[in-house]
Amino acid sequence: MRKLLLCLLIGISLVDVSSFSAPERFVDVVDLRGTDLKTRLLVLSLQGIVNRQEPSLYILWESKRINPTASERWLKYYREKGWIDGYGLISVEEALEKHKESLEGAVIYDPGLPATINIAVSLAGIENLIVAHPDFIPLLKKLGIEVKRDLRGKFKDEVEAHLWQLENVLPRCNRSLINLFPTEGDVAIYRVSVVDYVIVNKGCSIGLSVEEHSSLISEYYERMDKFSIVLGYPEDSRLERPWVSLTSKHGLLNVLATAFSPNFSFHSKMPARREYVQEHEFDVDLAPDKIYIAFAASDLGLNNMQDFYYEMWLDKRRGEVPISWWLDPIVADFCPGIVEYYYKTKTPNDYFYSAHVGGRIRPSDFPYLEEYLKRGQKYLDMCSLKVVAFSNHNKKDEAVFELYSRLLDVEGFSFGFGPEFIEEFWYVDDKVWIVPRFMGDPKEAYEAISEYIDSSERRPLFIIVGVGLWHFPRVKDLLEIKEELKRKYGDEIVFCRADELMGAAKAYRSLEGRAGGKYRDILIIALPTLILTLILILLLYFLKALR
């Protein structure tokens, strides 16, 4: 008996007892890939409430091509950084059971009136309710989660629902965040991805169309704080600019997000240092006979961050050609750890340029533009951004050019979302403004750029080629463009980053200035001689005429 007890004690002493204790920062993971809208709403609303205290609930989401998916890769990255200690998969029901103590109950939306989904999302944030389809009522009863609000049959249409929310819900919401979440049609299952962030921050959610309900949207916007974030995306891409313009008129900031923006209630809680550094090269030895070309990859702010720039950042050939990457510095507030990752993993051929100046606006519509730029400079400094890209929606506005050039500590601007203007570039004070000559599918870029080069005899040329990330390009697409252009134009082509392009354009101005000064000196010296010669000729002419 004593021998048996001794063996047991020795055996226990050899076991790592630390394995029996749960990690301090253990994360529950629910797999939402392939699930329907009602399941996503249920789990994402739970996630938003649970993560308000600490980041402890995470979801897996689809990616287009990569496996493991982006959501799986970020989870692994966070553990490698030591920001979480571990994670494990649980079912939807297990997640509800485990975290139901964080809830006050549930709100049931009306499937016959999708606009009530937005009302439910807003109520979920301020009342700690999960958003549930009527199909989930039996499960809620089983788990002892009480239905606190039932929106079925409460409203006749979406306008009545939003008018009720305007008076009864919005006053209780966070006035610095509002979400545009279209719930009609097929887009809702994708736009739902950011709901957890809205709920964790007690934001208000609306499903109104800027095409049909702009006046009602304005009533919401008028009650928001200055510089509030307007999250989300309209139901159709053609409405993007009208939506941004309306938002801008009310002094609010757009942060665009669509299908690939899950887990920001989690990402925003990561304890990364918000200091991001990159090197700049503006001192360029200009070759006056060259064609300078910079690839600039861009699309929506939060999508880029979560989905590895639409998976292009993970391309094994990244670094073989200079690429400048679109980064709205305001995303550091949404995912500081993800931004840190990009800065840590960039190659010497990667360069970040600023998408807007801390939130998207249309400058000509924005009532507090000077204040926007001054507060935006702090974001630019935090992310070490010296080139700014933005569009004023096909409008040239001298007041905008002057204000941006005077107030921002940057070297230059990429102006317009593609060739919005005939002018190629210009200077305002000591800043250079360059209009991109292409934006879209890189498979169409070679023809467009080649045609542009052939149409201009001037050298040097400064060309920004916008790479539309929504086409899910690969680095090889850009390498093929490079090879085709080199084949046609030879050593005349120089591929560079956005900072180097701006540096070359500024060097050209300096060269023009020196050339202009040289010609002025020659003219000053030669002019008296020319005048005297002309007088002598005229005098000889008159003397000859007198004879």
Secondary structure, DSSP 8 states (H G I E B T S, - for coil): -HHHHHHHHHHHHHS-GGGGS--TTEEEEEE-TT--HHHHHHHHHHHHHHTTTSS-EEEE---SS-SS-HHHHHHHHHHHHTS--EEEE--HHHHHHHHGGG--EEEE--TT-THHHHHHHHHHHHHTEEEE-GGGHHHHHHHT--EEEE-TTS-SSHHHHHHHHHHHTGGGS-TTEEEE---STTSHHHHGGGHHHHHHTT-EEE---TTT-HHHHHHHHHTS-TT-EEEE--SSGGGHHHHHHHHHHTT-EEEE--TT---HHHHTT------------------TT-EEEEEEEE--HHHHHHTTTTTGGG-TTTTSS-EEEEE-GGGGGT-HHHHHHHHHH--TTEEEEEETTSSB--GGG-TTHHHHHHHHHHHHHHTT--EEEE--SS---HHHHHHHHHH---SEEEESSSS-SS--EEEETTEEEE--SEEE-GGGHHHHHHHHHHH---SSEEEEEEEEGGG---HHHHHHHHHHHHHHHGGGEEE--HHHHHHHHHHHHHHHHHHHHHHHHHHHHHHHHHHHHHHHHHHHHHHHHH-
